[in-house]
Amino acid sequence: MTRWALVGVGALLVLGIATVALARLSGRSGSRAAILVSVVTHWLGAWVLWSFAGGLLLRYGILGAYPGAFFGLLALAGAVWQYRAAVAGGRERGLVVFVGGQLLWLVVVLLQNGAFGGVW
């Protein structure tokens, strides 16, 4: 099951990269479809990296808990917000939303693990 999930995510990432590259080569990098594929690729890549890092940190005892299921909710909301920001204000605004979402997730993980005292 895990192998098929990883193959599926990898295929989606490769498809996203190829679609964005094709759109840029054809001169339509700002189209809604290219923006959508770019946003989905960003969040899937972030999910893979955060899951990998969280798993490693859990395995070696650096983190006590990693709430990976909550990242899916953040990614869904962040992707919708990033897409809308990118369509309305350009690619840079969308990237600001993406980076903000990653920083928010970092704060959630740190709070969950007591990095800021007993706040959580």
Biopython code that builds the backbone (N, CA, C, O; Angstrom):
import numpy as np
from Bio.PDB.StructureBuilder import StructureBuilder

atoms = [
    (1, "MET", "N", (0.820, -1.198, 0.000)),
    (1, "MET", "CA", (0.000, 0.000, 0.000)),
    (1, "MET", "C", (0.864, 1.262, 0.000)),
    (1, "MET", "O", (0.619, 2.192, -0.769)),
    (2, "THR", "N", (1.869, 1.286, 0.864)),
    (2, "THR", "CA", (2.739, 2.458, 0.940)),
    (2, "THR", "C", (3.500, 2.649, -0.363)),
    (2, "THR", "O", (3.678, 3.776, -0.824)),
    (3, "ARG", "N", (3.944, 1.561, -0.948)),
    (3, "ARG", "CA", (4.692, 1.657, -2.199)),
    (3, "ARG", "C", (3.823, 2.275, -3.293)),
    (3, "ARG", "O", (4.296, 3.121, -4.052)),
    (4, "TRP", "N", (2.564, 1.863, -3.380)),
    (4, "TRP", "CA", (1.669, 2.413, -4.400)),
    (4, "TRP", "C", (1.354, 3.884, -4.141)),
    (4, "TRP", "O", (1.225, 4.671, -5.079)),
    (5, "ALA", "N", (1.232, 4.247, -2.880)),
    (5, "ALA", "CA", (0.997, 5.652, -2.548)),
    (5, "ALA", "C", (2.196, 6.506, -2.952)),
    (5, "ALA", "O", (2.030, 7.590, -3.510)),
    (6, "LEU", "N", (3.391, 6.023, -2.675)),
    (6, "LEU", "CA", (4.591, 6.766, -3.053)),
    (6, "LEU", "C", (4.748, 6.849, -4.567)),
    (6, "LEU", "O", (5.153, 7.885, -5.094)),
    (7, "VAL", "N", (4.430, 5.767, -5.265)),
    (7, "VAL", "CA", (4.487, 5.795, -6.729)),
    (7, "VAL", "C", (3.473, 6.790, -7.274)),
    (7, "VAL", "O", (3.765, 7.526, -8.216)),
    (8, "GLY", "N", (2.282, 6.814, -6.685)),
    (8, "GLY", "CA", (1.252, 7.764, -7.122)),
    (8, "GLY", "C", (1.661, 9.212, -6.896)),
    (8, "GLY", "O", (1.480, 10.056, -7.773)),
    (9, "VAL", "N", (2.209, 9.497, -5.725)),
    (9, "VAL", "CA", (2.670, 10.860, -5.424)),
    (9, "VAL", "C", (3.819, 11.239, -6.344)),
    (9, "VAL", "O", (3.872, 12.360, -6.851)),
    (10, "GLY", "N", (4.733, 10.311, -6.560)),
    (10, "GLY", "CA", (5.851, 10.590, -7.471)),
    (10, "GLY", "C", (5.375, 10.855, -8.888)),
    (10, "GLY", "O", (5.876, 11.759, -9.556)),
    (11, "ALA", "N", (4.407, 10.070, -9.351)),
    (11, "ALA", "CA", (3.862, 10.281, -10.696)),
    (11, "ALA", "C", (3.163, 11.629, -10.799)),
    (11, "ALA", "O", (3.287, 12.315, -11.813)),
    (12, "LEU", "N", (2.427, 12.015, -9.759)),
    (12, "LEU", "CA", (1.772, 13.324, -9.774)),
    (12, "LEU", "C", (2.788, 14.464, -9.790)),
    (12, "LEU", "O", (2.593, 15.465, -10.479)),
    (13, "LEU", "N", (3.860, 14.312, -9.035)),
    (13, "LEU", "CA", (4.898, 15.342, -9.038)),
    (13, "LEU", "C", (5.559, 15.462, -10.410)),
    (13, "LEU", "O", (5.770, 16.570, -10.903)),
    (14, "VAL", "N", (5.882, 14.336, -11.019)),
    (14, "VAL", "CA", (6.506, 14.360, -12.345)),
    (14, "VAL", "C", (5.538, 14.950, -13.366)),
    (14, "VAL", "O", (5.940, 15.755, -14.207)),
    (15, "LEU", "N", (4.268, 14.558, -13.300)),
    (15, "LEU", "CA", (3.262, 15.103, -14.209)),
    (15, "LEU", "C", (3.110, 16.606, -14.014)),
    (15, "LEU", "O", (2.990, 17.351, -14.987)),
    (16, "GLY", "N", (3.115, 17.053, -12.767)),
    (16, "GLY", "CA", (3.008, 18.481, -12.492)),
    (16, "GLY", "C", (4.185, 19.267, -13.034)),
    (16, "GLY", "O", (4.012, 20.324, -13.640)),
    (17, "ILE", "N", (5.373, 18.753, -12.816)),
    (17, "ILE", "CA", (6.570, 19.428, -13.312)),
    (17, "ILE", "C", (6.562, 19.487, -14.834)),
    (17, "ILE", "O", (6.901, 20.513, -15.424)),
    (18, "ALA", "N", (6.176, 18.388, -15.466)),
    (18, "ALA", "CA", (6.127, 18.355, -16.935)),
    (18, "ALA", "C", (5.073, 19.315, -17.476)),
    (18, "ALA", "O", (5.304, 19.978, -18.487)),
    (19, "THR", "N", (3.924, 19.399, -16.819)),
    (19, "THR", "CA", (2.863, 20.293, -17.275)),
    (19, "THR", "C", (3.268, 21.752, -17.143)),
    (19, "THR", "O", (3.024, 22.556, -18.043)),
    (20, "VAL", "N", (3.881, 22.088, -16.030)),
    (20, "VAL", "CA", (4.330, 23.470, -15.837)),
    (20, "VAL", "C", (5.422, 23.815, -16.843)),
    (20, "VAL", "O", (5.423, 24.909, -17.408)),
    (21, "ALA", "N", (6.349, 22.893, -17.070)),
    (21, "ALA", "CA", (7.414, 23.142, -18.051)),
    (21, "ALA", "C", (6.835, 23.312, -19.445)),
    (21, "ALA", "O", (7.273, 24.188, -20.190)),
    (22, "LEU", "N", (5.860, 22.492, -19.809)),
    (22, "LEU", "CA", (5.219, 22.618, -21.120)),
    (22, "LEU", "C", (4.482, 23.944, -21.253)),
    (22, "LEU", "O", (4.529, 24.580, -22.306)),
    (23, "ALA", "N", (3.804, 24.361, -20.193)),
    (23, "ALA", "CA", (3.089, 25.643, -20.236)),
    (23, "ALA", "C", (4.070, 26.804, -20.379)),
    (23, "ALA", "O", (3.798, 27.763, -21.101)),
    (24, "ARG", "N", (5.193, 26.720, -19.702)),
    (24, "ARG", "CA", (6.190, 27.798, -19.806)),
    (24, "ARG", "C", (6.830, 27.829, -21.181)),
    (24, "ARG", "O", (7.098, 28.902, -21.720)),
    (25, "LEU", "N", (7.076, 26.659, -21.749)),
    (25, "LEU", "CA", (7.660, 26.611, -23.091)),
    (25, "LEU", "C", (6.700, 27.158, -24.145)),
    (25, "LEU", "O", (7.125, 27.769, -25.125)),
    (26, "SER", "N", (5.410, 26.934, -23.934)),
    (26, "SER", "CA", (4.428, 27.428, -24.904)),
    (26, "SER", "C", (4.049, 28.882, -24.653)),
    (26, "SER", "O", (3.255, 29.452, -25.401)),
    (27, "GLY", "N", (4.607, 29.488, -23.610)),
    (27, "GLY", "CA", (4.358, 30.901, -23.350)),
    (27, "GLY", "C", (3.090, 31.164, -22.560)),
    (27, "GLY", "O", (2.639, 32.308, -22.500)),
    (28, "ARG", "N", (2.501, 30.147, -21.954)),
    (28, "ARG", "CA", (1.266, 30.322, -21.209)),
    (28, "ARG", "C", (1.457, 29.954, -19.748)),
    (28, "ARG", "O", (0.621, 29.262, -19.168)),
    (29, "SER", "N", (2.532, 30.404, -19.157)),
    (29, "SER", "CA", (2.845, 30.009, -17.780)),
    (29, "SER", "C", (1.897, 30.633, -16.763)),
    (29, "SER", "O", (1.837, 30.163, -15.627)),
    (30, "GLY", "N", (1.170, 31.651, -17.123)),
    (30, "GLY", "CA", (0.245, 32.290, -16.194)),
    (30, "GLY", "C", (-1.172, 31.804, -16.325)),
    (30, "GLY", "O", (-2.069, 32.375, -15.705)),
    (31, "SER", "N", (-1.413, 30.769, -17.111)),
    (31, "SER", "CA", (-2.776, 30.285, -17.283)),
    (31, "SER", "C", (-3.263, 29.637, -15.993)),
    (31, "SER", "O", (-2.464, 29.218, -15.156)),
    (32, "ARG", "N", (-4.568, 29.560, -15.843)),
    (32, "ARG", "CA", (-5.144, 28.987, -14.630)),
    (32, "ARG", "C", (-4.756, 27.523, -14.450)),
    (32, "ARG", "O", (-4.524, 27.071, -13.329)),
    (33, "ALA", "N", (-4.688, 26.789, -15.549)),
    (33, "ALA", "CA", (-4.313, 25.377, -15.450)),
    (33, "ALA", "C", (-2.873, 25.234, -14.969)),
    (33, "ALA", "O", (-2.578, 24.377, -14.136)),
    (34, "ALA", "N", (-1.985, 26.064, -15.486)),
    (34, "ALA", "CA", (-0.582, 26.007, -15.050)),
    (34, "ALA", "C", (-0.457, 26.398, -13.586)),
    (34, "ALA", "O", (0.326, 25.802, -12.845)),
    (35, "ILE", "N", (-1.216, 27.387, -13.171)),
    (35, "ILE", "CA", (-1.187, 27.800, -11.765)),
    (35, "ILE", "C", (-1.710, 26.681, -10.876)),
    (35, "ILE", "O", (-1.133, 26.400, -9.825)),
    (36, "LEU", "N", (-2.799, 26.040, -11.291)),
    (36, "LEU", "CA", (-3.374, 24.951, -10.505)),
    (36, "LEU", "C", (-2.390, 23.794, -10.355)),
    (36, "LEU", "O", (-2.207, 23.270, -9.256)),
    (37, "VAL", "N", (-1.764, 23.399, -11.446)),
    (37, "VAL", "CA", (-0.798, 22.299, -11.391)),
    (37, "VAL", "C", (0.396, 22.690, -10.526)),
    (37, "VAL", "O", (0.911, 21.867, -9.769)),
    (38, "SER", "N", (0.831, 23.924, -10.632)),
    (38, "SER", "CA", (1.954, 24.400, -9.826)),
    (38, "SER", "C", (1.612, 24.364, -8.337)),
    (38, "SER", "O", (2.429, 23.936, -7.522)),
    (39, "VAL", "N", (0.417, 24.807, -7.986)),
    (39, "VAL", "CA", (-0.009, 24.814, -6.585)),
    (39, "VAL", "C", (-0.104, 23.391, -6.044)),
    (39, "VAL", "O", (0.370, 23.110, -4.943)),
    (40, "VAL", "N", (-0.710, 22.501, -6.810)),
    (40, "VAL", "CA", (-0.830, 21.108, -6.368)),
    (40, "VAL", "C", (0.550, 20.481, -6.208)),
    (40, "VAL", "O", (0.788, 19.743, -5.252)),
    (41, "THR", "N", (1.447, 20.765, -7.121)),
    (41, "THR", "CA", (2.803, 20.232, -7.037)),
    (41, "THR", "C", (3.537, 20.772, -5.809)),
    (41, "THR", "O", (4.242, 20.028, -5.127)),
    (42, "HIS", "N", (3.370, 22.064, -5.530)),
    (42, "HIS", "CA", (3.997, 22.635, -4.330)),
    (42, "HIS", "C", (3.549, 21.894, -3.078)),
    (42, "HIS", "O", (4.378, 21.471, -2.273)),
    (43, "TRP", "N", (2.248, 21.738, -2.915)),
    (43, "TRP", "CA", (1.730, 21.159, -1.684)),
    (43, "TRP", "C", (2.010, 19.670, -1.580)),
    (43, "TRP", "O", (2.237, 19.164, -0.481)),
    (44, "LEU", "N", (2.000, 18.954, -2.703)),
    (44, "LEU", "CA", (2.367, 17.536, -2.655)),
    (44, "LEU", "C", (3.835, 17.366, -2.282)),
    (44, "LEU", "O", (4.190, 16.489, -1.495)),
    (45, "GLY", "N", (4.671, 18.203, -2.850)),
    (45, "GLY", "CA", (6.087, 18.165, -2.495)),
    (45, "GLY", "C", (6.312, 18.488, -1.029)),
    (45, "GLY", "O", (7.129, 17.852, -0.363)),
    (46, "ALA", "N", (5.589, 19.473, -0.532)),
    (46, "ALA", "CA", (5.715, 19.831, 0.885)),
    (46, "ALA", "C", (5.245, 18.683, 1.775)),
    (46, "ALA", "O", (5.853, 18.405, 2.808)),
    (47, "TRP", "N", (4.159, 18.016, 1.372)),
    (47, "TRP", "CA", (3.657, 16.887, 2.143)),
    (47, "TRP", "C", (4.706, 15.771, 2.211)),
    (47, "TRP", "O", (4.938, 15.193, 3.273)),
    (48, "VAL", "N", (5.330, 15.480, 1.080)),
    (48, "VAL", "CA", (6.356, 14.427, 1.048)),
    (48, "VAL", "C", (7.531, 14.815, 1.946)),
    (48, "VAL", "O", (7.991, 13.999, 2.745)),
    (49, "LEU", "N", (8.014, 16.033, 1.826)),
    (49, "LEU", "CA", (9.165, 16.456, 2.624)),
    (49, "LEU", "C", (8.852, 16.508, 4.115)),
    (49, "LEU", "O", (9.655, 16.054, 4.932)),
    (50, "TRP", "N", (7.693, 17.056, 4.478)),
    (50, "TRP", "CA", (7.324, 17.132, 5.884)),
    (50, "TRP", "C", (7.116, 15.736, 6.466)),
    (50, "TRP", "O", (7.510, 15.473, 7.603)),
    (51, "SER", "N", (6.501, 14.843, 5.696)),
    (51, "SER", "CA", (6.290, 13.476, 6.183)),
    (51, "SER", "C", (7.625, 12.757, 6.386)),
    (51, "SER", "O", (7.817, 12.054, 7.378)),
    (52, "PHE", "N", (8.527, 12.938, 5.452)),
    (52, "PHE", "CA", (9.854, 12.323, 5.560)),
    (52, "PHE", "C", (10.595, 12.869, 6.782)),
    (52, "PHE", "O", (11.118, 12.104, 7.592)),
    (53, "ALA", "N", (10.635, 14.172, 6.904)),
    (53, "ALA", "CA", (11.349, 14.784, 8.033)),
    (53, "ALA", "C", (10.689, 14.418, 9.359)),
    (53, "ALA", "O", (11.377, 14.099, 10.329)),
    (54, "GLY", "N", (9.365, 14.462, 9.403)),
    (54, "GLY", "CA", (8.664, 14.104, 10.638)),
    (54, "GLY", "C", (8.899, 12.663, 11.033)),
    (54, "GLY", "O", (9.087, 12.360, 12.211)),
    (55, "GLY", "N", (8.890, 11.768, 10.052)),
    (55, "GLY", "CA", (9.158, 10.363, 10.338)),
    (55, "GLY", "C", (10.562, 10.128, 10.860)),
    (55, "GLY", "O", (10.768, 9.362, 11.801)),
    (56, "LEU", "N", (11.525, 10.796, 10.241)),
    (56, "LEU", "CA", (12.907, 10.660, 10.726)),
    (56, "LEU", "C", (13.070, 11.212, 12.137)),
    (56, "LEU", "O", (13.713, 10.592, 12.985)),
    (57, "LEU", "N", (12.490, 12.372, 12.379)),
    (57, "LEU", "CA", (12.615, 12.982, 13.702)),
    (57, "LEU", "C", (11.912, 12.153, 14.769)),
    (57, "LEU", "O", (12.381, 12.087, 15.905)),
    (58, "LEU", "N", (10.801, 11.524, 14.425)),
    (58, "LEU", "CA", (10.136, 10.623, 15.365)),
    (58, "LEU", "C", (10.983, 9.379, 15.629)),
    (58, "LEU", "O", (11.139, 8.948, 16.771)),
    (59, "ARG", "N", (11.513, 8.824, 14.574)),
    (59, "ARG", "CA", (12.295, 7.587, 14.702)),
    (59, "ARG", "C", (13.505, 7.772, 15.606)),
    (59, "ARG", "O", (13.842, 6.885, 16.390)),
    (60, "TYR", "N", (14.153, 8.915, 15.497)),
    (60, "TYR", "CA", (15.349, 9.149, 16.292)),
    (60, "TYR", "C", (15.065, 9.869, 17.606)),
    (60, "TYR", "O", (15.996, 10.296, 18.288)),
    (61, "GLY", "N", (13.800, 10.010, 17.966)),
    (61, "GLY", "CA", (13.433, 10.531, 19.267)),
    (61, "GLY", "C", (13.559, 12.030, 19.438)),
    (61, "GLY", "O", (13.489, 12.525, 20.564)),
    (62, "ILE", "N", (13.743, 12.760, 18.366)),
    (62, "ILE", "CA", (13.865, 14.217, 18.474)),
    (62, "ILE", "C", (12.492, 14.842, 18.695)),
    (62, "ILE", "O", (12.358, 15.811, 19.441)),
    (63, "LEU", "N", (11.474, 14.283, 18.044)),
    (63, "LEU", "CA", (10.092, 14.715, 18.255)),
    (63, "LEU", "C", (9.357, 13.655, 19.053)),
    (63, "LEU", "O", (9.613, 12.460, 18.909)),
    (64, "GLY", "N", (8.440, 14.107, 19.895)),
    (64, "GLY", "CA", (7.609, 13.172, 20.642)),
    (64, "GLY", "C", (6.351, 12.793, 19.875)),
    (64, "GLY", "O", (5.818, 11.697, 20.043)),
    (65, "ALA", "N", (5.879, 13.712, 19.030)),
    (65, "ALA", "CA", (4.669, 13.469, 18.243)),
    (65, "ALA", "C", (4.769, 14.251, 16.944)),
    (65, "ALA", "O", (5.323, 15.349, 16.898)),
    (66, "TYR", "N", (4.225, 13.663, 15.901)),
    (66, "TYR", "CA", (4.146, 14.374, 14.624)),
    (66, "TYR", "C", (2.720, 14.211, 14.098)),
    (66, "TYR", "O", (2.343, 13.121, 13.666)),
    (67, "PRO", "N", (1.924, 15.282, 14.130)),
    (67, "PRO", "CA", (0.517, 15.197, 13.714)),
    (67, "PRO", "C", (0.369, 15.284, 12.196)),
    (67, "PRO", "O", (-0.136, 16.280, 11.678)),
    (68, "GLY", "N", (0.801, 14.257, 11.491)),
    (68, "GLY", "CA", (0.819, 14.272, 10.033)),
    (68, "GLY", "C", (-0.551, 14.405, 9.393)),
    (68, "GLY", "O", (-0.669, 14.970, 8.306)),
    (69, "ALA", "N", (-1.596, 13.892, 10.049)),
    (69, "ALA", "CA", (-2.939, 13.974, 9.461)),
    (69, "ALA", "C", (-3.421, 15.420, 9.367)),
    (69, "ALA", "O", (-4.161, 15.771, 8.448)),
    (70, "PHE", "N", (-3.010, 16.243, 10.300)),
    (70, "PHE", "CA", (-3.434, 17.638, 10.270)),
    (70, "PHE", "C", (-2.805, 18.407, 9.110)),
    (70, "PHE", "O", (-3.353, 19.412, 8.655)),
    (71, "PHE", "N", (-1.662, 17.937, 8.636)),
    (71, "PHE", "CA", (-1.033, 18.628, 7.518)),
    (71, "PHE", "C", (-1.909, 18.556, 6.271)),
    (71, "PHE", "O", (-1.918, 19.484, 5.463)),
    (72, "GLY", "N", (-2.642, 17.459, 6.114)),
    (72, "GLY", "CA", (-3.565, 17.348, 4.981)),
    (72, "GLY", "C", (-4.605, 18.445, 4.992)),
    (72, "GLY", "O", (-4.928, 19.007, 3.945)),
    (73, "LEU", "N", (-5.131, 18.755, 6.160)),
    (73, "LEU", "CA", (-6.116, 19.842, 6.270)),
    (73, "LEU", "C", (-5.484, 21.194, 5.952)),
    (73, "LEU", "O", (-6.055, 22.010, 5.229)),
    (74, "LEU", "N", (-4.298, 21.411, 6.508)),
    (74, "LEU", "CA", (-3.586, 22.656, 6.224)),
    (74, "LEU", "C", (-3.255, 22.759, 4.743)),
    (74, "LEU", "O", (-3.390, 23.829, 4.150)),
    (75, "ALA", "N", (-2.823, 21.660, 4.143)),
    (75, "ALA", "CA", (-2.457, 21.666, 2.727)),
    (75, "ALA", "C", (-3.663, 21.955, 1.846)),
    (75, "ALA", "O", (-3.550, 22.695, 0.869)),
    (76, "LEU", "N", (-4.799, 21.391, 2.173)),
    (76, "LEU", "CA", (-6.002, 21.639, 1.377)),
    (76, "LEU", "C", (-6.420, 23.101, 1.458)),
    (76, "LEU", "O", (-6.685, 23.735, 0.437)),
    (77, "ALA", "N", (-6.478, 23.629, 2.668)),
    (77, "ALA", "CA", (-6.851, 25.035, 2.833)),
    (77, "ALA", "C", (-5.787, 25.959, 2.225)),
    (77, "ALA", "O", (-6.116, 26.953, 1.578)),
    (78, "GLY", "N", (-4.530, 25.626, 2.437)),
    (78, "GLY", "CA", (-3.445, 26.443, 1.897)),
    (78, "GLY", "C", (-3.410, 26.435, 0.385)),
    (78, "GLY", "O", (-3.132, 27.460, -0.237)),
    (79, "ALA", "N", (-3.691, 25.279, -0.218)),
    (79, "ALA", "CA", (-3.685, 25.190, -1.680)),
    (79, "ALA", "C", (-4.789, 26.032, -2.289)),
    (79, "ALA", "O", (-4.572, 26.715, -3.290)),
    (80, "VAL", "N", (-5.971, 25.988, -1.693)),
    (80, "VAL", "CA", (-7.074, 26.815, -2.200)),
    (80, "VAL", "C", (-6.719, 28.296, -2.065)),
    (80, "VAL", "O", (-6.927, 29.077, -2.993)),
    (81, "TRP", "N", (-6.190, 28.667, -0.923)),
    (81, "TRP", "CA", (-5.824, 30.069, -0.686)),
    (81, "TRP", "C", (-4.686, 30.487, -1.616)),
    (81, "TRP", "O", (-4.706, 31.590, -2.162)),
    (82, "GLN", "N", (-3.701, 29.618, -1.795)),
    (82, "GLN", "CA", (-2.578, 29.938, -2.679)),
    (82, "GLN", "C", (-3.048, 30.103, -4.119)),
    (82, "GLN", "O", (-2.616, 31.028, -4.807)),
    (83, "TYR", "N", (-3.917, 29.226, -4.578)),
    (83, "TYR", "CA", (-4.426, 29.316, -5.952)),
    (83, "TYR", "C", (-5.172, 30.632, -6.161)),
    (83, "TYR", "O", (-4.954, 31.328, -7.154)),
    (84, "ARG", "N", (-6.042, 30.962, -5.231)),
    (84, "ARG", "CA", (-6.813, 32.204, -5.360)),
    (84, "ARG", "C", (-5.903, 33.432, -5.316)),
    (84, "ARG", "O", (-6.119, 34.395, -6.052)),
    (85, "ALA", "N", (-4.887, 33.397, -4.451)),
    (85, "ALA", "CA", (-3.945, 34.522, -4.369)),
    (85, "ALA", "C", (-3.123, 34.636, -5.644)),
    (85, "ALA", "O", (-2.863, 35.742, -6.118)),
    (86, "ALA", "N", (-2.709, 33.493, -6.208)),
    (86, "ALA", "CA", (-1.897, 33.517, -7.428)),
    (86, "ALA", "C", (-2.703, 34.001, -8.622)),
    (86, "ALA", "O", (-2.175, 34.725, -9.466)),
    (87, "VAL", "N", (-3.966, 33.620, -8.710)),
    (87, "VAL", "CA", (-4.812, 34.072, -9.817)),
    (87, "VAL", "C", (-5.098, 35.565, -9.689)),
    (87, "VAL", "O", (-5.073, 36.294, -10.680)),
    (88, "ALA", "N", (-5.369, 36.013, -8.475)),
    (88, "ALA", "CA", (-5.730, 37.420, -8.269)),
    (88, "ALA", "C", (-4.521, 38.357, -8.291)),
    (88, "ALA", "O", (-4.595, 39.450, -8.852)),
    (89, "GLY", "N", (-3.408, 37.933, -7.682)),
    (89, "GLY", "CA", (-2.302, 38.857, -7.507)),
    (89, "GLY", "C", (-0.988, 38.455, -8.121)),
    (89, "GLY", "O", (-0.007, 39.189, -8.000)),
    (90, "GLY", "N", (-0.932, 37.325, -8.769)),
    (90, "GLY", "CA", (0.313, 36.902, -9.390)),
    (90, "GLY", "C", (1.004, 35.800, -8.610)),
    (90, "GLY", "O", (0.639, 35.474, -7.480)),
    (91, "ARG", "N", (2.000, 35.247, -9.248)),
    (91, "ARG", "CA", (2.729, 34.102, -8.700)),
    (91, "ARG", "C", (3.381, 34.415, -7.358)),
    (91, "ARG", "O", (3.408, 33.562, -6.471)),
    (92, "GLU", "N", (3.902, 35.619, -7.200)),
    (92, "GLU", "CA", (4.607, 35.974, -5.969)),
    (92, "GLU", "C", (3.672, 35.951, -4.768)),
    (92, "GLU", "O", (4.056, 35.490, -3.693)),
    (93, "ARG", "N", (2.453, 36.442, -4.940)),
    (93, "ARG", "CA", (1.494, 36.407, -3.829)),
    (93, "ARG", "C", (1.142, 34.980, -3.454)),
    (93, "ARG", "O", (0.985, 34.659, -2.275)),
    (94, "GLY", "N", (1.018, 34.127, -4.458)),
    (94, "GLY", "CA", (0.758, 32.726, -4.179)),
    (94, "GLY", "C", (1.887, 32.081, -3.407)),
    (94, "GLY", "O", (1.646, 31.290, -2.495)),
    (95, "LEU", "N", (3.110, 32.410, -3.761)),
    (95, "LEU", "CA", (4.259, 31.849, -3.051)),
    (95, "LEU", "C", (4.347, 32.347, -1.610)),
    (95, "LEU", "O", (4.810, 31.624, -0.727)),
    (96, "VAL", "N", (3.904, 33.576, -1.375)),
    (96, "VAL", "CA", (3.868, 34.095, -0.001)),
    (96, "VAL", "C", (2.913, 33.250, 0.837)),
    (96, "VAL", "O", (3.209, 32.931, 1.989)),
    (97, "VAL", "N", (1.776, 32.892, 0.264)),
    (97, "VAL", "CA", (0.822, 32.040, 0.978)),
    (97, "VAL", "C", (1.435, 30.667, 1.243)),
    (97, "VAL", "O", (1.272, 30.115, 2.331)),
    (98, "PHE", "N", (2.132, 30.119, 0.267)),
    (98, "PHE", "CA", (2.762, 28.805, 0.435)),
    (98, "PHE", "C", (3.796, 28.833, 1.551)),
    (98, "PHE", "O", (3.785, 27.963, 2.422)),
    (99, "VAL", "N", (4.673, 29.800, 1.540)),
    (99, "VAL", "CA", (5.709, 29.901, 2.578)),
    (99, "VAL", "C", (5.072, 30.142, 3.938)),
    (99, "VAL", "O", (5.514, 29.578, 4.938)),
    (100, "GLY", "N", (4.041, 30.973, 3.983)),
    (100, "GLY", "CA", (3.328, 31.197, 5.242)),
    (100, "GLY", "C", (2.712, 29.919, 5.783)),
    (100, "GLY", "O", (2.727, 29.685, 6.991)),
    (101, "GLY", "N", (2.171, 29.095, 4.903)),
    (101, "GLY", "CA", (1.612, 27.814, 5.322)),
    (101, "GLY", "C", (2.664, 26.891, 5.885)),
    (101, "GLY", "O", (2.409, 26.180, 6.857)),
    (102, "GLN", "N", (3.850, 26.889, 5.287)),
    (102, "GLN", "CA", (4.938, 26.046, 5.786)),
    (102, "GLN", "C", (5.401, 26.524, 7.160)),
    (102, "GLN", "O", (5.665, 25.715, 8.049)),
    (103, "LEU", "N", (5.495, 27.833, 7.327)),
    (103, "LEU", "CA", (5.898, 28.366, 8.634)),
    (103, "LEU", "C", (4.842, 28.079, 9.693)),
    (103, "LEU", "O", (5.177, 27.778, 10.839)),
    (104, "LEU", "N", (3.565, 28.170, 9.318)),
    (104, "LEU", "CA", (2.489, 27.838, 10.245)),
    (104, "LEU", "C", (2.589, 26.380, 10.676)),
    (104, "LEU", "O", (2.421, 26.063, 11.853)),
    (105, "TRP", "N", (2.862, 25.489, 9.718)),
    (105, "TRP", "CA", (3.000, 24.073, 10.062)),
    (105, "TRP", "C", (4.184, 23.833, 10.993)),
    (105, "TRP", "O", (4.094, 23.019, 11.912)),
    (106, "LEU", "N", (5.288, 24.530, 10.763)),
    (106, "LEU", "CA", (6.446, 24.409, 11.641)),
    (106, "LEU", "C", (6.083, 24.822, 13.062)),
    (106, "LEU", "O", (6.476, 24.154, 14.019)),
    (107, "VAL", "N", (5.340, 25.911, 13.208)),
    (107, "VAL", "CA", (4.921, 26.368, 14.534)),
    (107, "VAL", "C", (4.007, 25.333, 15.192)),
    (107, "VAL", "O", (4.132, 25.071, 16.389)),
    (108, "VAL", "N", (3.082, 24.738, 14.416)),
    (108, "VAL", "CA", (2.183, 23.715, 14.966)),
    (108, "VAL", "C", (2.986, 22.524, 15.481)),
    (108, "VAL", "O", (2.734, 22.036, 16.583)),
    (109, "VAL", "N", (3.938, 22.059, 14.701)),
    (109, "VAL", "CA", (4.752, 20.913, 15.119)),
    (109, "VAL", "C", (5.569, 21.258, 16.360)),
    (109, "VAL", "O", (5.665, 20.451, 17.285)),
    (110, "LEU", "N", (6.151, 22.441, 16.383)),
    (110, "LEU", "CA", (6.936, 22.842, 17.547)),
    (110, "LEU", "C", (6.061, 22.993, 18.789)),
    (110, "LEU", "O", (6.465, 22.597, 19.883)),
    (111, "LEU", "N", (4.858, 23.567, 18.627)),
    (111, "LEU", "CA", (3.946, 23.685, 19.757)),
    (111, "LEU", "C", (3.530, 22.312, 20.271)),
    (111, "LEU", "O", (3.481, 22.090, 21.480)),
    (112, "GLN", "N", (3.235, 21.402, 19.370)),
    (112, "GLN", "CA", (2.818, 20.051, 19.744)),
    (112, "GLN", "C", (3.906, 19.337, 20.541)),
    (112, "GLN", "O", (3.605, 18.494, 21.386)),
    (113, "ASN", "N", (5.137, 19.662, 20.282)),
    (113, "ASN", "CA", (6.248, 18.989, 20.944)),
    (113, "ASN", "C", (6.849, 19.788, 22.090)),
    (113, "ASN", "O", (7.912, 19.432, 22.600)),
    (114, "GLY", "N", (6.188, 20.860, 22.500)),
    (114, "GLY", "CA", (6.607, 21.602, 23.690)),
    (114, "GLY", "C", (7.805, 22.482, 23.518)),
    (114, "GLY", "O", (8.493, 22.767, 24.498)),
    (115, "ALA", "N", (8.089, 22.929, 22.314)),
    (115, "ALA", "CA", (9.261, 23.764, 22.081)),
    (115, "ALA", "C", (9.096, 25.164, 22.694)),
    (115, "ALA", "O", (10.090, 25.835, 22.974)),
    (116, "PHE", "N", (7.859, 25.602, 22.901)),
    (116, "PHE", "CA", (7.613, 26.930, 23.456)),
    (116, "PHE", "C", (7.084, 26.848, 24.876)),
    (116, "PHE", "O", (6.353, 27.733, 25.320)),
    (117, "GLY", "N", (7.438, 25.821, 25.572)),
    (117, "GLY", "CA", (6.949, 25.636, 26.939)),
    (117, "GLY", "C", (5.664, 24.806, 26.918)),
    (117, "GLY", "O", (5.451, 24.014, 26.000)),
    (118, "GLY", "N", (4.831, 24.982, 27.900)),
    (118, "GLY", "CA", (3.599, 24.205, 28.001)),
    (118, "GLY", "C", (2.401, 24.906, 27.384)),
    (118, "GLY", "O", (1.310, 24.867, 27.953)),
    (119, "VAL", "N", (2.576, 25.541, 26.246)),
    (119, "VAL", "CA", (1.491, 26.284, 25.613)),
    (119, "VAL", "C", (0.432, 25.351, 25.048)),
    (119, "VAL", "O", (-0.757, 25.650, 25.159)),
    (120, "TRP", "N", (0.818, 24.231, 24.447)),
    (120, "TRP", "CA", (-0.134, 23.349, 23.729)),
    (120, "TRP", "C", (-0.695, 22.328, 24.672)),
    (120, "TRP", "O", (-1.509, 21.497, 24.270)),
]
sb = StructureBuilder()
sb.init_structure("model")
sb.init_model(0)
sb.init_chain("A")
sb.init_seg("    ")
for serial, (resi, resn, name, xyz) in enumerate(atoms, 1):
    if name == "N":
        sb.init_residue(resn, " ", resi, " ")
    sb.init_atom(name, np.array(xyz, "f"), 0.0, 1.0, " ", f" {name:<3s}", serial, name[0])
structure = sb.get_structure()
